[in-house]
Amino acid sequence: MPESSVLTLRLNPRLKKQLERLSKAMNRTRSFVAAEAIREYVALNEWQIEEVKKALAEADRSEFATDKNVAEVVDKWTRRAH
């Protein structure tokens, strides 16, 4: 079994009930569902922060899309929408 540690947190009663219903529907423990939710939240936010850092580094290097690049992307996506 993987190593783990205990984390205590407070939830408002409504969220706790939602977690209980979800864990029952999934046939999983509340701890499993909460840990999975936290894993996904942390992964998503780490990814977003890294992407922002990359974008800021590009901006610091003055690497910007040209007006033509932007127009091509807008044209590509607006053509698909019709």
C-alpha positions, 0 to 999 in steps of 0.5 A, spaced: 500 500 500 502 506 498 505 511 503 500 516 506 499 521 511 492 524 515 490 531 513 484 534 517 480 539 513 473 542 515 467 542 510 461 545 510 455 541 511 452 541 504 459 539 501 460 534 506 453 531 504 455 531 497 461 528 498 458 522 502 453 521 496 458 521 491 462 516 495 456 512 496 454 512 488 462 510 486 462 505 492 468 508 494 470 511 501 470 519 502 477 519 503 478 516 496 474 521 493 476 527 497 484 525 495 482 524 488 479 531 488 485 534 491 490 530 486 486 533 480 485 540 483 493 540 484 495 537 478 490 542 474 493 548 478 500 546 477 499 545 469 496 552 469 501 555 473 507 552 469 503 554 462 503 562 465 510 561 467 512 559 460 507 565 457 511 570 461 517 568 459 515 568 452 513 575 453 519 577 456 523 575 450 518 579 446 515 573 443 508 575 441 503 572 435 503 577 429 497 580 427 497 575 421 498 569 426 492 572 430 487 573 424 489 566 421 487 562 428 481 567 428 479 565 421 480 557 422 476 557 428 470 562 425 470 558 419 469 551 423 463 554 427 459 556 420 
